């Protein structure tokens, strides 16, 4: 299948950007010559990593992909897509459970901007279980996330984990029952 014309937008909080996200991006990049990874500011989600840290992780993971850019946004997604001249919004579907929410969002986005299509892509089977939430939980509890995220994300998660566990030790109450 040849590449489609134009720009695709791959939005997300990416807290952190996982190898599952990278897999979806690589699939999108085979379809579109230009892909803009749009990192959502999304402070309501209380991300573990700052916007700048998340963007650094994505830039590091995508540095060898020509035609891929990374930017942040804090507006309505379809407004940002139109402002960037994107023809499509890329969304990953890991399982049937993702579909209902993503379908609802795609229909609302179509209502708001008919000229921007939503393209659903499925990751490789080995990433269907992978979520940023699980990666954070594993890392913060001292588990290994090697193979789940890129090297920079792995390093930064380890630093956050050490800081969290070091801080938790200092916050424990002395004594007991």
N, C-alpha and C positions, 0 to 999 in steps of 0.2 A: 504494500500500500504506500503510495507516495505521500509526501507531506502536504497538508492543507495550507492554504494561503493564510497569512496573517499572524496575529499575536494571540496567544492564549494566556490567561491569567490563572495561576495556581495559588489560591488564597488559603491561609490558615494561621493559627496561632503559633504552630510549630514550636511547642514548649516541651521537649526539644524536637528538632528535625530528626526523624528516625530514618533507618534504611528502608522502611516501608514508604515513607514520603519520597525518598530518593527514587525508589522503584517506580512510583506513579509519575514522578517528574520525568524520568527517562522514557517512559511510555508516551507521555504527552509530547516530549521533544521529538520523538519519531513521527508524530502526526503534525506538529506545528514547527515552523522554522524558528520562531521566536516564542519563548515562554518567560513570563514575568512571575517570579515567585513573590507573592504579595503577603508580607508578614503583618498580621493584624495587631495593632497596638493592644486592643482588647483588655484594658485594665480590670474589667469586671470579673474576668476569669482568675484573677490573682496569680499570674504566671510565676513559676519558679525563677525563670530567667528574665532579665530586663529586655526591652525591645532591642537594644543595641547588642546584647549578648546573643539573642535569638538570631538576629541578622548576621552576626559574625559566624555562628554555627552553620547557617544556610549557605553563606558565601564560601566557607571552607569546603563544605560538602559538594558544592556545585562548581568549583573553580575550574574543572576540566571539561565543562559542558559549554561549548560555544553556542551563542544565541540565547543563553539563559542569563537573565538579570534578576537582581534582588532589590526590592524596595519595601517600604512600610506604608501602611494606610490606616486611617482612623475615621473613615467615612462609611457610608452605605456602600456595600460591595459593588452593586451594579453601577452606581455613580462613579466609583473609582475605575471600574472596567471601561465604561464609556469614555471617561477622561483620558485613559491610557490608549484608547483606540483598539481595545481587545474585542475579538470576534467571539471568543469562547471563554467560559469559566470551567476549569478542570476540577473535578471532585473524585475522590477515591472512594470505592465501596469495598469494604473488607468482607462484609457478611450481609445477609438479608436484613439483619437488625439495623444496619446503617441506612437501608433504602428508604424507609418511610420518612425519616427526617430529611434526608437529602432530596427526595422527590418533592416534598412540600416546599423546601427552599427553592428548588429549581423552578417550580411553578410560580412562586411569588416573584422570583427574579425575572422570569419571563413577562409577568404582568407589568413589572416596573420598567423593563428594558427589553422589548421584543427583539431587538437586533443582536442581543448577546445570548448565544446558546450555551447550555450547560452540557458538558461532555463527561460522562461517567466512565471511569477506568477502574479495572480490578487489578490489585497487585498480584504478584507471584504468590502462589499458594503458601510459600514459606513465610509470608508476611501477614497472612490473614488474621493472625492472633495478636499482632503487634500494635500497640497504641502508645502514644507519648505518656499517657497517664500511668500505664504499667511500667514503662521504662523508668519514670521518675520514682515510682514506688520501690522498685527493685534497687535502684541506685541509692536512694536515701536510707534504705535498710541495710546497706553494705554489700549488696549482691553485685555480680558482674554484669555489665551491659555490653560487653565486647561482642561485636557482630550484630548488635541491634541499632547502633548509632555510629556515626563517623568518629574519627580519633579526637577531634576537638571537643565534640559533645561529650564523649566518654571522659575526657580529662576534666571538663568543667563540671560534669555531674559528680565526679569523684571529689572535687574541691567542695562542692555544695554539700555533699554527704558528710565529709569530714567536719565541715563547719557546723552542720546540723547536729551531728552526734556529739561533737565537742561542746556545743551550746546546751544540748539536752542533759549532758552529764552535770554541767554547772547549775542547771535548773532543778535537778532532782531534790526532793526534800530529804533531809536527814531524818534518821529515826525510823519508826515504823510502828507496827502494832505490837 
